[in-house]
Amino acid sequence: MASLGLEAEQEPLLGDRTPGSREWDILETEDHYKSRWRSIRILYLTMFLSSVGFSIVIMSIWPYLQKIDQTADASFLGWVIASFSLGQMVASPVFGLWSNYRPRKEPLIISLSISVAANCLYAYVHVPASHNKYYMLVARGLVGFGAGNVAVIRSYIAGATSLQERTSSMANTSACQALGFILGPVFQTCFALIGEKGVTWDTIKLQINMYTAPVLLGAFLGVLNIILILILLREHHVDDSGRQCKNVNFEEASTDEVQVLQGNIDQVAVVATNIVFFVILFIFALFETIVTPLTMDMYAWTREQAVLYDGIILAALGVEALIIFMGIKLLSKKIGERAILLGGFIVVWVGFFILLPWGNHFPKIQWEDLHNTSIPNTTFGEIIITLWKSPKEDHNEGPTGCPIGQAWCFYTPMIHLAQFLTSAVLIGIGYPSCNVMSYTLYSKILGPKPQGVYMGWLTASGSAARILGPVFISQVYTSWGPRWAFSLVCGIVMLTIILLGVVYRRLVAFSVRHGRIQE
């Protein structure tokens, strides 16, 4: 059994198979093969658009929130960002259960329609006379509810691919997700050129500016996605060997279909993988959340500068993630999926350890017409920002720097720009490695049975991480500063590494564990 597990995790990552090349007793027709992969690729696109919907506004939420509602603070920012994941956490098991018993088109189209409507609501949160921050909270929550279709996407892809195709398909899904995280900030950066004022369509009270243009694009892409699903998506389900299986979602019956193999799922491995997935989403969510406040505090960036520069940084991390996916293709053949997962967490731990503040330089304090000469004003980070600043910078945005209300600003050393960028690169290496390996292993552990509910719970665990991550980091960062915040993150990652060591031998495919297939 140990040799079977080793062979399972040394399976090549990418490389689609062609019809007629499989050594199965029931061959797949060319038409079925084309239809199956056409449907899978439509869901790649859906995953891409889902990640774009999240990342396209992530860098502008904070400055937009400050603009529309002066009562909003950094703590409320955490709740706004977390509301997306709260909606997704609630919707994922529901959509997953729905997809187990009904055609997958139904939950996909309903969820996308909700996302389109929510994006339109976000474009109008500036209109009410008061409580604007709560309208933004509701809009992001509904966008997240629509993003619950990720559970349907993952369960469909897991059920429509053989064991040998699974890792490749899941890696492609992650690549599409990463591409969404690349282009989302890129779109936001391009829309930043419109400026905060933009143009106004008075007839329908619509402002098109750097904050609303991205969500309007998201709404348009959502409508396009719905049309493609209606026209091209078909239901497919195969077992771990690639043979067609009977499924309630099938639109046409076939005499060649076989029954799904029976067997017990390793629930310990299932629970452990959910925990691992929770942690990797938790740490990346908190990193995304804190990037803008951290850089505004440490480097005295204005709102527009933060949107532009942080958007560039996250876009670069997205490109890095795509490179990592290609590297995993080669690495997985040599060391296996479990080793990559464990190594990814170690790299993430190193990244957050480097992010800990050190030195004798302190951030600029945010106050006007008063300067404390005991706080150095010529740090490396400030020199770089001086070079980046535009001579036409808008000086009406208010004071910049670390807010005087955060007591830690006076005694916590600043995080140097080179230090921050090095940490971001390492986290950008570890996160995509852990992300794709965790839910690839999860889908293999579950086997050929319908995975909608299980994938719903996995997505819900990731959504819970996206809820707690922003809330955790915004509260700890505001109250105690980056030293405590990132030290606690290092502790969480270390505990996860220990957990992986304990369950390492149990993370094998369902069919391999039961001796029904040898890869």
N, C-alpha and C positions, 0 to 999 in steps of 0.2 A: 504493500500500500504506500510505503514511503517513496518507492521509486515512481509510482504512478503520480503522486503529488508533485515530485520534482519535474516530471515530464510535463505536467499540466501547466506549471508556472514558467516553463521554458518555451511555451508556444510563441511563435512570431506575432508581433503586434499588428502589422499592417500587411496588405497584399490580398486583394479581393480574389475570390476563386471564380472560375468560369464554369458554365454548365457542361456536364459530361465528364468533368475531371474528378468527380467524387466517387469513392468506392463504397457506395451505399446500395442496398438492395432495392431501393425505390428511387429512381432518378427523377430529377426536377426538369420539367420541360423548359425550353428557352423562353416561352411567353411568360410562364410563371416566374422564372428568374428575373426577367426584365421588370415585370410588374412589382415584384417584391422589392427590388432595389430602388425602383422609382419612388415607391411609397416611403422607403427608409430615407431617401435623400430629401423628400419633401419635409420630413420631420427633422432632418439636420437643419434645414432652413428655419423651421419653427423654433428650434432651440437657439439658433443664432439670433433671431428677432427677439426672443425672450430676454436674452442677455443684453442686447442693445437697449431694450426698454428699461432695464435697470441701470445700466452704466451711462446712458446718454445724458442723464441729469444729475448723476451722483456728485459731480464736482460743482454744480451750480445751485444745489438745494440750499446750502448754508447761506450764500450771499442773497439768494432770492427770498429766503425766509426772513432774513434781516430787513430786506427792502419792503416786503408787504406787511410785516407785522413787527413793530419795534419791541413788543413784549416777549418775543421768542429769544431764548438763550441756547447755549450749547447743549444743555440737558434735553431740551425739547427737540433739538436736532437729532439726538439719538433716537427719540421716539418716532420721529418722522421717517427716518431711514429704516427703523425696525418695523414700522407698520407694513411695509412691503412684504417682509418675511412673515409677519403675523397672518396677513391675508393668504399667503402661499401655504403656510402651515395648516390653516383651517381647510383650505380647498384641496390640498394634495390627496389625503386619504379618500375624500369624497369622489374626486375625479378618478382616482385609481380604482375604487370599488365599482364605479359606473362603467369604466372601461373593461372590467372583467365580464360583464353581463350584457353589454350593449355595444353596437358599433362605435369604434373609437372616434369617428367623425363627430359624434354628438357632443362629448365633453370638450373636444378640441375647438369646435366652432363656437360653442357657448362661452368658453373661457376667453377666446380671442375677442369676441364681441364685447365682453366685460372690460378687457384691457383697452380697447379702442375708446369706449365711452369714458373710462377713467382718465385717459390721456387728454381727452377734450375737457374734462372737468378741471384738470391741472392747469390748463391754459387760461382758465377763467377765475382762478383763486384770488386774483387781485381785485375783482369786481366788488365783492361785499364790503360794506363800510366798516365792519369789525369782525373779530374772530377769524381772520384770514388763515392763521396758522392751523386752525382745526380743519378748514376746508382742504388745505394741503395734506394734512394727515389722512383724511378720508380718501382723497384722490390716490395717494400712494398705496394705501391699504387695498383699494380696489384693483389697482394695477397688479399688486402682489397676488390677489385672489385669482385673477386671470392667469398668472404665471404658475398656478397649481397644475397646469397642463404638462409641466415637466415630468410628473409622475407617469402620465399617459405616454409621453414620448419614450421614456426609458423602458417602460414595460413593453411597449410595442416593439422597440428595437431588440430587446432581450428575447422576446418571443418569436421574432421573425428572422433570427439568425441562429446558425449552428454554433456549437461550442468553439469550433476553430475560427469562426467569423466574429465571435463575440467581442474579443478584445479590440480587434480592428474597428468594429462598429462603434464601440464605446469610446475609443480614442478619437474617432472622427467626430463623434458627438461633442466631446470635450474640445476638439479643435474648433468646431463651429461656435461653441460657447466662448472660447478664448478670442476668436475673431470678432465676436460681438463686443467683447470687452475692449478690443483694440479700436474698432470703428466707432463705438459709442462715445468715448472721450474725444476722438478725432472730430466727429460731427459736432460735439459740444464746443471744441476749440474753434472750428470754422464758424459756428454760429456766434461765437464771442465777438467776431468782427462786426456783427450787427450793432452791438452795444446795448446798454441797459434801456435806452429810450426806444430805439427801433421805430416801427411805424404802427399806427393805430387804424383799425377799420371801425369807424364810429358806428356804422349801421348795426353791427352785431357785437359791439363793444369788445372786439378782439385786438389785443396787443400782440404784435409779432416782434419779439426781441430775442436777446441771447438766452433768455430763460424759457420762453414758450415755444420758440421755433423747433427745438429738439423733440418735444412731446407731440407737436403737430405732425412731424415727420414719422414719429412712432405710430401714430394713429393711421396714417396713410399706409405704412408697411403692414400694419395689422389687417387692414381691409384686403390688401393684396394677398396676404397669407391665407385668409379665409377662402378667397376665390380659388387658389391653387389646391387647397385641401378638398374642396367640393368637387373639383374636376379630376384630380389625379390620384388621390389616396384610395387604396384598396386594402382589405383585411387579409393578413397572412400570419400563419403560425406554424413553426417547425419545431421538432424536438432537438435534442443536443447533437444528434447525428445529421440533422438537416432534412429529415423526412417530414412531409406535411402531416399535421395533427388536426384532429377534429376540435373545433372551437366554436363557441356560440357567436363569435364575431364574424365567422366566415360567411361571405355572401353567397358562395357556391360550394356545394358538397362535392367530394371527390372519392372515388372508390379506392384510390391509392393512399388515403389518409390513414394514419395509425393512431392508436390510443397513446396518451401520455403515460410514460413510465411512472410507477408508484415508488414511494420511498420516503423516509423521514428526513426532514431538513434539519441540519445542525443548528439548533436555536442559539447555542452559545456563540457560534461564529456569526450568526445574524445579528445578535445584540452587540457583540464586539465591533462589528463593522459599522453599525449605526453610530456607536460612540465615536469611532475613529472619524467617520464622515462629519459628525457634529463638530468635532474639535477643529478639523481642517477648515470647515466653513466659518466657524467661530473666529478663528485667528485672522482669516483673510477679511472677514466682514469688519472686524474692529480696525484692521489696518486701513481699509478703504475709508472708514468713517473718520479716522483721526488724521488722515493725510492733510486735509484742508485746514482744520483748526491748528494742527501742529506747525505747519509751514507758515501760517499767518502769524502765529505767536513767536516762533523762533526767528523768522527772517523778515518780519514786518512787511509782509506782502499785503497789498490792497485786495479787495474782493475780486476785481477783474484780473489782477495778476495771479491770484490763487487759482481761479478757474482755468486760466490759460496754462500756467506752468504745471499745475497738478494734472491737468488733462493730458499734457505731453508726457508726463512721467507714467501715468497709468496706461497710456497708449503704448509706450515703450515696453512696459511690463507685459502687455498683451502680445507684442511681437516676440518677446522673449519666450512666452508660453508656447507659441507655435513652434519655435525652434526646439523647445524641450520635448514636445510631442514627437517630432521627427527623431530626436536623439533617443527617446524611449524605445522607438522601433528597433534599433540596433541593440540597445542595452538589455531589453527584456529577453532577447534570445540567449544572452550569456548568464544573467544572474536571476531572472525570474521576476514576477510581478510583486511578490511579497517583499523581496529585498529592496526593490525600488520604492515601495511604500514606506518601509522603515527608514531608508536612506533619505527620502524626502523630508520626513519629520526631523531628522537630525539637522539637515540644512536649514530648515525653518527655525529651529532652536538657535542655531548660530546667528541667524539674521536678527532675531529679536535681542539676543545678547549684545550684539554690536550696537544696537539702537539705544542702549542704556547711556544716560548723560554722564559726562566726565569732563574734567578740565577746570580752568579758572575763568572762562568767559561766560557771561550771562546774557540772556536775551534782552533786547530793548524793551523798556517798560512803556505801556500804552497810556501816555498822558500828554496833554498839550501845554505849551508855554512853560514847561518846567522840566529841567534836565538834571539828573543825578550823575555827577561827574565820577562817582565811584563805580559806575557801571560802564564797562568799556563799550565804545561805539565803533570800533574798527575791527570787528571779528572777520574771519574769512568769509563766512556766509553773507555778511552785510556788504563786503567788497564786491562779491559776485552779483548781489541784488542791485547794487549801484550801477554796475555795468549793464544789467538787463533793463533798468528803468527807462521808460520813454520820456523824452523832454517835454512831451505833451500830456504827461500824467495828470489825471484829474485829482486835484487836491481837495475836493469837496466831499470825499468819502469818509472823512473823519480820521481820528488818530489810528496809528498802526502800531503793532508790537504786541507784547504779552500783557493782557489786561491787568490792571492794578488790583482788581477784585480776586485774582488768583494768587494767593499768598506765596505759593511755591515759586512764582516767577522771580522773587527776590533772592532765593538761596539755591535754586536748582540750575546747574550749568546748562548752557544751551547745547543742543544737538547739532553738531557741525553739518554743513550741507554735504560734504564728502561722506561723512558717517551715515547720514540718512540715505544717500543714494546707494551706498554699498549694501546697507541693510535691505533696501528695496529690491536690489538685484538678487540677493540670496533668497528672499521670500518669494520672488518671482520664479526662482528655480524650484523650490520645494513645493509650493502650492499646486501647480499643475500636475506634478508627478504624483502627489498624494491624492489629488482629486480624481484623476482618471483611474488610478489603480484601485481606489477604495470601492467605487461602484461597479467597476469591472469584476472584481472579485466577488462582490455582493451578488451580482446577477448570476454568476457561475455557481455560487453556493446554493442559490434558490432552485436551480435546475429548470426543467422544461415546463413546469406547471405555470398557469397564469400568474403573473407577477404584479398585477396592478395594485393590489392592496399593500404588498410588501414594498414596492417602489414608492407608493404613497407615503408609507411611514418613513422610508429613507429620505424622501424629499422633505417631509415634515420635520425630521431631525435636523436637516440642513437649514430649514426655515427657522426653526427654533434657535439655531446658532446665529442666524442673521438678525434675530430679535435681540438675543441676549448680548451678542458681541458689541453692537453699537451702544446699547444702554450701559453695559459694563464699562467700556472704555471712556464714554463721555462722562460718566459719574466719577470714576476713579481719576481720570486725567484732570478734570476740573477741580476736584477736591485735593488730590495729593500729588499730581504732576506725573510726568513721563517716567520718572525713576521707579515709582511704585507700580505704575500701570504695566510697564514692560517686564518688570521683575516677576509679576504675577503671571503674565503670559508665558514666560520661560518655564515657570513651575508647571503650568497646565500642559505644555508640550512635553515636558520630561515625563510626567505621569502617563501620557499617551504612549510614549515610546516604551515604557515598562509594560503597559497593557499589550502592545503588539508582540513583545517578546514572549509573554505568557501564552497567547492564543496563536502564535505563529504557525504551528503545525496543523491547526484546524482549518486554516483558510485555503481549502481546496474545493474544486468543482464538485457538484452534486453527483454527476455520473461517474466521475473518477473515484469519489469516496465509496460509492456503492459497487464499484468494479464493473460497471456496465459499458464503459468506453475507455479506450486507452489512446492517449494522444501522442 
